[in-house]
Amino acid sequence: MATTINFKKLPKFKQLPIKKGAPPESSWGVFGKDDELGCLNLLTPRGIVEAAKLVRKGKVFRLDTPINYAKPPLFNRNPARHTILSFEQYGLLGHDDSIDNYNTQEGSQWDGLGHVGHVRHHAYYNGVTDDQIQDGPGGKLSIHKWANKFVGRGVLIDVCRYLEKKKRPLDPFAASVYSLKDIQDALKAQGTKVKAGSILLVRTGWLGAYLKASDEQKKAMAPLEALQSCGIESSSAMVEWLWDNRFAAIGTDCPAVEAWPWDFRDEGALHYRTLSLLGLPLGEQFVLDDLAADCAADKHYEFMLVSVPMNLEGGIASPPNAVAIK
């Protein structure tokens, strides 16, 4: 993680790429030819100190879903198996436990930069090749390299609440799209200022709706090919706004950040534009409703955000293990 960074000297989106031969609209080389952190370089010690000053009430909001919250799990995934193990055979009153079959993306998650490579360029962020994504400490773009990096100023944009107040809510269970203008208008209505090096959270309303759904609805939307959900616009203009405002990461409360389903053959998909080209982490299925309610009540939509991804060498993704502190 950078100790200092001159945000003003970073190239604007329209100046990308800076590296010869790199794909259009990519940040490859901006943070160094061997960089594996991407936009997390924008989280600096100075930014952490400034974020700590946002703590006014001592109120903590956990942003992770419980393990196995989705019943059945989304995207055809299998549930984790939790087993409590007794020490009785050793003459000790106590327990261990194990979690088997755990998928690191079964609930709230950060997508690591090794999660998705670009469909046409056959490479991951900064030109990393598929054979370099490996288990163990030598694996490129491993999630363990984020384990002590993810701390800074968080900012929530409650675009769901904004459109509800405007009497034009989106259907969370359709592939409906929050536009860049919707997000910018919600930000303006909140009176929140964007600052470089922030972690952006966007509330779409999907998770709250899912939790209220019937068992039959949840079962129907569990298969990958059956799920539909709202998400944010996947345009070049969207990623230009994210890059030029120097966001370090973006997390949402919906399954894919962008609307689902998205076409894996579409070079303009948000996963390609962010993870593969910009090195911008994506967070999915974050718990945001309680945080959003508190932000609406006190009119403060910024906070300290602390996230500690798994220290898994060669890991592809991780639950965020995140809290917002106000």
N, C-alpha and C positions, 0 to 999 in steps of 0.2 A: 504494500500500500504506500502511495506517495506520501512523503512527509510534507512537501509543499508542492503546489501546482498552480500555475498561472492560467486560470480559466480563460482569460481574454486572449491568450496566445494559441489556444487550441483552435484547430480549423473549424470553420462553419460547415454545416452539412453540405452546402453547395460546392465546397472546396474538396470534398472527398471524391475519390480516394487520394491519399498522398503517396502511397507506395506504388511504384511501377508494376503493372501487371495485376494489381489487386482488383477485385470486382467493383463495379460502380456502387456508390453509396455505402462503401465499407470503410471502417475505421482502422483497418489492418495497418500496423506500423505506427499509429499515432502515439501509443504508449510504449513503443519499443518493439523490435522485431521478434523477440521471444516472449512478449507479454502474454499472460494467461488469465489476467483479472478483468480485462475489458473496462467497462464503465465503473467498476468498483474502485478503480484508481482515483475516482472523483471523491471518494470518502477519505478525508484527511484528518490527522490529529486535531488541527484547528477546527475543522467542522464538527468533530466529536465534542470538543469543549463548548462550542456554540450551541450544539444540540442539548447539552446538559442544562443550559440556561433556560430551556423551554419547560423544564419540570417545575411546575408551580403548585400542584395539588397533591403530589405523591400518589396519584391514581394510576393503576397498572391494568392494561388490557391485554389478555392473551390472544394472539392472532392465529393460533393453530386449531384445527379441528381435532377432536379426539381420534385416536387410531381406530379404524374400522367404523368411522361415523356413517359412511355410506353403506346402506344395506339394501340390496347387494352392492358391492363396489362398482364404481364407474369404469368404463373402457374395458370391460371383460376381464378385469383383474380379479385375482383370488383374494379372499380375506386373509389377514394375518392371523396366525394361531398363537394364542397366549396360553402358556402352561405355567402353573405355580408348582414349584418343586419343593418337597418337604425334606428337612434335615433329620427327620425322626430316626432313620436307620443308623444315624451316627450318634444318637443320644442327645441331640441338640434341639431345643425348641426354636424353630425358625424356618425360613424359606428363601429360596432363590426363585427366579422366574426366567422364562425364555420366550422370545418372539420368533416364530418360524414363518417362512413364506412371506416376509414383509416386503412390500413394494414401496420404495421411497417416494413414489408419486401417488399413493393411494388416497391421500387427503391433501391438506395444505402442503405446499411444496415450493421450493425454488428450483426452476429448471437450470441445471448447470450448463456451461458453454459446450460441453461434450454431448449434450442431449440431442441436438439436431444440427446436421451439416447442411450446406446449401445444395439444393437439388441439382442445379446445373453445374456449379463450380466444383462439386465433389470434394468440398473441404469445409472444415469447421472454422471458427473464429481464428483470425490471424494466420490462416493457411494450414492449420493443423490437419493432418490426413487421418483417414479412418483407422489405419493400423497403429496410430499413436494413441488412440483411446483405449487404454488398457487398465486392468486391475493392478493395484499396488502403487507404491510411491512414485514410480516412473511414468504413470499414466498422465498424458497431457490433459489440461483443462479439468483436472480433478476437483471435485467439490470440496475436498479437504483443504485446498488452498484458500478457501473463503472462510475457514473456521474461526478466524479472529479478525475479519475484515469488515463485517456487516453491521456497523454501528454509525448512526448519524441522524440528521434531521429528517423526520418523516413528515409528509404532508398528505392529507386525505382530500380527495375530490369526491364529493358525494353527488355524482351525476344522477343517480337513481332518485334521490330526494328532490333534486332540482327539477327533473322532468315531471315528477309526480305533482309538484306544486304548480307546474305549468299546464297541468291537465293533459299531458301527452306521454304517459308512461310506456315503456317498452315491455313486451312480453318476455319474461326471463327464460321461458321454455321454448322459444323460437330462436332461429339464427338471426336475431335482430341486432342492429349495430348502433352503438353510441358514436356519433360523429365527433371529429376533432372540434367542431364548433360547439357541440353540446358540452364537451369537457371544458373548453375555454370559457364558455358562458357560465357554467357552474362555478368555476374557479373565481370568475369576476363577481358573481353573486355572493360568494362566501366572503369576499374581501381578502382572500389569501394571496400573498405575494410569492412568486416563484424565486427560489434562490439556488444558485449553482451548488451541486453536490448533495441534492436532496434525494430521498427515497420516496417515490410516488406510490400511493395507494389509491385505487379507484373503486368505489363501491357501485356495482351494477345492480345489486338486488337479487342475484341468482341464488346465492347460498341461503339467504333467508327464506326464499320461496321454496327451495328444495327441502329445507328442514320442516316446513309446514305441509309438504306434499303427503299424500296417502301412501301406504305401503305398496299399493297397486301401481301408482304413478312412479314410485322409485324403482320398482322392478322393471317397468316398461322402459325407463330411460337408462338402465344400466349398460346394455350392450353398446359397444363403440359405434355401431352402424345405426343405432336407434336414437342416441342422445342428440338433442338440439339445445343450444344455449345462446344467450346473448353474449356480446363481447364488444370490444372497442374497434374502431376503424383500423384497417390494416394498410392504409395508404402510405405513399412516400411522404406526403405532407405530415402525417402523424409522426413518423419516425424523425422527420426533420425537426418538428417541434420538440420532441423528446431529447434529441441530441443537442440542439442549439440552446436549450434550457439547462443542459448539463445534468440531467437526471442520472443518478447512479444505478437505479433499478426501478422496475415498475411491477407492482403486485395488485391483483384484483381478487374479487370474491367469486369469480366464475371459473369454469373448468379449464379454459384455454387462453385466457386474456382476450384473444380475438374470438369472434363468434365461431361456434362449432355447429356443423362440421366445416373444416376448411380443406381445400383441395391441395393434396401433397405435391401435385405437379405445378401448382401456381407459384412462380418465382416471387410474386409480390405478397405471399403470405407473411403475416407478422412474425411468426417464429423464425423465418429465414432473415427477414429484415433486421430483427433485433439480436437474437442469439448468434447467428452465423456471421452477419455482416458488421454489426456495431459492437458486439460483445456486451449487450445490455441484458442483464438477467431478467427473467420473467417469473413472477410469483402467481400461483393459482390457488383457488379455493381458500383464500384467507378469510378469517372471521372478522368482519368489519362492522356489523350492525350495532353492537354496544358502543364501540368507539365512535361511530357516526352519530349516535344519539347524544353522546356526551359533547361532541364537537358542536352539534346544532344547539345544545343548551347553553354552552359558554362562549360560543362564537370563536373558539380557538381551534383551527384545523391543522395545527402543527404541533409536533411533539418529538420527544426523543424516541428513536426506534432502535432496539437491540435485537439482533438475530444471530444465532449461533448454529450454523449448519453442522451436520454430522462430520466428525473428524475421520471420515472414511477415505482411505487412500485409494485413488482410482474411482471414487464415487461419481455417479452421473447426475444425481439429484439428491435433494434432502428435504425433510420437513424443515420449515424455517426456524422452529424453536424460538419464536419471536414474541416480543412484547412491545407495546407502545406505552410510553410513560409520560403522563401529563402533570 
